[in-house]
């Protein structure tokens, strides 16, 4: 009888071990299938984005909860401005084409549909709104000019000053020639030592030595 009880206990232990192994196998199988499913879905989304006909995107309807992101790339500034469209829920059920009709530059927008997000991208050749407000000093035909944009970006001449390049102190002149001096007006240059109507004192000495 004792031998039978021991055999029964061994059978019971083997049964629990088999169940445990089976549970571990099922868990690993479920985890592997889920992981492979996520990878396959990501690849499917990527392929859909790159191979789908762009015309189909404009006919896609905006689903509830979709975030609408607007990205404007300014080439001259090399700056990207990102903003979200307020109250996106009011566009639920509309097509992307209907959404773009609210923008005057509707032909220049490129669209990308992502899960839960619609991204509209456009490229602008000029300066960003922030850079368009900034100014720096430059030179045009020997005259100091106020250049549109921050130092390093030439957005065109805003206006010419009455200050000629040789009327600047040497250090200031170098910065103006290099285009590294951010200023907004001619008055700022005068405060820095520029003279109007006559050469700077250092240049006067050079002229007198030449005479």
C-alpha positions, 0 to 999 in steps of 0.5 A: 500500500505504501508503494502505491501511495508513493507511485500516486504521489509521483504521478501527481507531481509529474502531472503538475510539472506537465501543467506548469510546462504547458502554461509556460509554453502558452505564455511564451507563445502568446508573448512571441505572437503579440511581439511579431504582430506589433512588428508586422503592424508597424511595417504595414503602416510604414509600407502604407505610408510610402506606397499608397497613392497620395490621392487616396489620402485626400479622400480619407475621412478624419476619425474621432480623436484624430490629432491634426498637426501642422508643420511649416518648414522655412527653407531660408531659416532652416526652421520648422514650426509645429502647431496643432489645429484647435478643435480638431473634433469638429472635422470628424467625418470630413475628408482631408481634402475638405479640411485643406479647403480652409487653407489658402495655400491648399495646393502646397500641403503634403499629407501623412496619415498615422494612427490617431494623427494627421500631419500636414506639411508645407515648405516655404522658401522665405524666412520664418515669422520670428526671423523676418522680424530680426535685422542685422548690419551688412554692406551694400556698395560701401554703405552700411545697410540694414539686412532682413533676418538674423546674422548669417541669413540674408533676407534682402536689404530692408533699408540703407543707412547714411553711414559709409563703411569707412565711418565705422571704428575698425572693430565695428567695421569688421563685424558689419563686413562679416554680417555678425552684428544684429541691430535694428536701426542706424541710431544703434550704430551711431551709439556704437561709435559710427560717425555720419558725414566724416570718416572715423578718427582712425581713418582721418589719421590715415588720410592725413598721413597719406597727405 
